[in-house]
Amino acid sequence: MNTKFSTKTIVATGLGAAVFLVLFMYVKIPSPVPETNLQIAYGVSSFFAAVFGPLAGFLVAFVGHALNDFIAYGSPWWSWVFASGAGALVTGLCAAKVAPKVEAGEFGKSEMVYFALYAVIGNALAWLLVAPILDIVMYAEPVSTVFLQGITAFVIDAIVSVVVGGLLLKAYASTKVKQGSLSKE
């Protein structure tokens, strides 16, 4: 994991936010709960968080979600924008253990479990606490509505983060040359 915000991390964060934005805008499946969709983009933010750390993850999700809301609605729904960023930030706390292994070409069971744990905790914090509380405080939304949306978003986004993020991490790790795998002839 990059301990500083390097040029590589800055470029990856910008790329991640752009990919998040496009997926968030165009690749979504509505759930039975209004204004709550299955969003593949959360798997992307989880991937970037796990590889580049919590700040990069936060910025990918926060910027991507905010830009989507600006483009689609003219103004961000800040409670959910912050929740998206918070979920990725917490997921990114796994980067200290996961990123070095992924960069070394390894993404085994222990890394997957560690990543999944942080992704589920991040989504729980984002959608069961941050989004509903900010919806109530900032927008005076009905309590029953925001918690139903929050529970739905948590379940959907946790699954997407773990499955899509895990697949991206596995694929990315497979592109790396494992240490000691090359021999001199």
N, C-alpha and C positions, 0 to 999 in steps of 0.2 A: 504494500500500500504506500502511496505517496504521503510522506509526512508533511510535505509542504504543497501548496497549490501550484504545481509545476505547469509549464506550457502544455505538456501532454494532457494534464488533468483539465486545464482550461479549454482546450480544443475538444476533448471528450465530453465535457459538460455542455458546451454549445451544441455539439452534434447530438448529444442525448436529449437536450431540450427540444431540438428541432424534430427528432424522431418521435418523441413523446407527443409533441403538438400535433403532428400529422396523424399519428395513431389515435390520439384522443378525439380528434375531429371526425375521423372517417371510419374507424374500426371500433364499433361499439354495438352491443346487443342489449336492448332494453330489458329490464327486469320487471316483474309485476308491480314493483313499488315505483311511483312517479319520481322522475328526476334522478333515478338511480340506474346506472347501466353497468354491464360487464365491460371493462375497459382494458384491452391488451396493453395499453400504455403503462400500466402499473408494473407489469413484468419488466419493462424496459428500465423504468426508474430504479427498480430493485437491483437489476443487473449492474447499472452504472454505480449505484450506491455500494454494492459489494466489491466492485473492482477499484473504484476511485475514492471511496470514503463517504462519510456522512454529509459533508458540505456539498460535494458534487451531487450526491443523490438528492439532497434538499433542493438545490438549484435546478436540476433537471425537472423534477416534478413541479416545483413552485412556478418557475418561468414558463414551462410548457402549459400548465393548467391556466395560469393567468393570461397568457397570450390567446389560448383557445377562447376563454371567456370574453376577452376584448373583441376578438374577431366575430364570434358567434352572437354575442349578446350586447356588445358595446361597453360592458363594464364587468369586472371580475366579481364573482361571488366569493368574497375574501375568506369566509369561514372554511369553505371547501378547498380553496387554494392553499391556505395555511395547513389544513389537514393533509393534503397531498404531500406537501413538503415535509411535514413532521413525520409521516409514515416512512418516507424514503430516508430521512435523516436517521431515524432509529434503526432501520434496516442496515444502513451504512456502518453502524457500529460493529458489524461482523467483519468489516473489511480488514481489520488488523490481523485476523486469523485466516480469512478466506482468500484475500487478494494474493498474498505471497504464494500460496499453493496453486491458485489458478494461473498466475504468471509463470509458474514452474511447470505448467502442463498437467496439473493434477486437480481433479474435482471429484473426490470420492464420497463415500457415505458420510464420513464425519463432517466434511465441509458442507455437504447438502443439509445435514441435520442442523448444523450451526446456523447456516444461512436461513433455513426455513424457520427456525426458532425466532430469529431477529425480525424476519419479514412478518410473521404472525403477530409478534408483540408490537411492531411498528404500525401495522394496520389496525390492531385493537386500539392503540392509543389514538390514532388518527380519527377513526370512524366511530368509536364508542365514547370518546371523551372530547377531543378537540372540535370536530365538526359540529356535533350537537350543542355543545356548550356555547360555542361562538355563534351558531345560528340563533340561539335563544337570546344571547346578550346583544349581538349586533343587529339582528333583524327581527326580533320579537316573534320568531316562528313558534308554532305550537309544539309543546314538549312531545306529545305522542307522535307527531309527524316526524320530527327530527331524529328521534331515537329509533323509529321503524326504519327510516332511511339509513341511519348509522349502522344498525345491525345488518341490514341487507348489504350495504357497501362493505362492511368488514368481512363478511363471509365471502362475497364475490371477489373482492380485491385481494384478500389473503390467499385465496386459491390461485388467482391469476399471478400474483407476485411470486409464489413458490413454484408453480409449474412453469410459467413462461420464463421467469428469472432463472430458475434452475436449469432449464434447457439452454438458455443463452450462455450461462456460465459453463456448462458442460461443453457446448460447442466452441466457445472462446478458448477454454483450456486445451481443447484438442488441436488448436492451431499453434500452440506453443511447443517448442522443442523441449523435451524432458532432459534434465541435466544427466549427463552420462550416457545418453542414448546414441550419440555419435561416436564412432570409433575411428582411429587413425589407421590408415592402411599402409 
